[in-house]
Amino acid sequence: NPGLPTPWPLDIVIINMINTALLTGHLVITFLFLLSRFDVNFRCGGDRNNEAALHFKTLFREDRDTTVFNSFLNKEWGQEEQRCFSPFQKGRSFQLQFVITKKGYKVTVDNKPFYEYSHRIPLERVNILQVVGAVELKKIEIFKDSSTSRSASPESK
């Protein structure tokens, strides 16, 4: 979790300022190549102690791979939601999408539904997209309309 020490080095920290308030219908697409593990954070400020509207973390364990969803609010982690399955494979590229809805974030991996996470922090407070971990980030695109095709011009990279 951001703000907590980790027992392994996090190789990459990428911070992408979001130039406009996220709204319902926005689509955030990342294209990544996974080396070992990664987190994606929708943050309210760039400091690691600032709130995180969505903390998305992959864990590769011997017994099972897990994906964790949570929020960091009022200097505390909320109730963690886990998906005891991970569609991610080390050494493979993938497309990770976050569609912003009225209720929360619809997460898809390679255009397949993966998880829906409810809002715990108002969207208008989110201004940082952070990717942390042993990944190779190929591209970040933010579209105002989730029906926009991938070939359209992104609002922010």
Secondary structure as the mmCIF struct_conf table of DSSP 4:
data_model
#
loop_
_struct_conf.conf_type_id
_struct_conf.id
_struct_conf.beg_label_comp_id
_struct_conf.beg_label_asym_id
_struct_conf.beg_label_seq_id
_struct_conf.end_label_comp_id
_struct_conf.end_label_asym_id
_struct_conf.end_label_seq_id
TURN_TY1_P TURN_TY1_P1 PRO A 2 GLY A 3
BEND BEND1 LEU A 4 LEU A 4
BEND BEND2 PRO A 7 TRP A 8
STRN STRN1 ILE A 12 MET A 17
BEND BEND3 ASN A 19 THR A 20
TURN_TY1_P TURN_TY1_P2 THR A 24 GLY A 25
STRN STRN2 LEU A 27 ARG A 43
BEND BEND4 CYS A 44 ASP A 47
TURN_TY1_P TURN_TY1_P3 ARG A 48 ASN A 49
BEND BEND5 ASN A 50 ASN A 50
STRN STRN3 ALA A 52 LEU A 59
BEND BEND6 GLU A 62 ASP A 63
STRN STRN4 THR A 66 LEU A 73
TURN_TY1_P TURN_TY1_P4 ASN A 74 LYS A 75
STRN STRN5 GLU A 76 TRP A 77
STRN STRN6 GLU A 81 ARG A 83
BEND BEND7 CYS A 84 CYS A 84
TURN_TY1_P TURN_TY1_P5 LYS A 90 GLY A 91
STRN STRN7 SER A 93 ILE A 100
BEND BEND8 LYS A 102 LYS A 103
STRN STRN8 GLY A 104 VAL A 109
TURN_TY1_P TURN_TY1_P6 ASP A 110 ASN A 111
STRN STRN9 LYS A 112 SER A 118
BEND BEND9 ARG A 120 ILE A 121
HELX_RH_3T_P HELX_RH_3T_P1 LEU A 123 ARG A 125
STRN STRN10 ILE A 128 PHE A 143
BEND BEND10 LYS A 144 ASP A 145
TURN_TY1_P TURN_TY1_P7 SER A 146 SER A 147
BEND BEND11 THR A 148 THR A 148
TURN_TY1_P TURN_TY1_P8 ARG A 150 SER A 151
BEND BEND12 ALA A 152 ALA A 152
HELX_LH_PP_P HELX_LH_PP_P1 SER A 153 PRO A 154
BEND BEND13 GLU A 155 GLU A 155
STRN STRN11 SER A 156 SER A 156
#
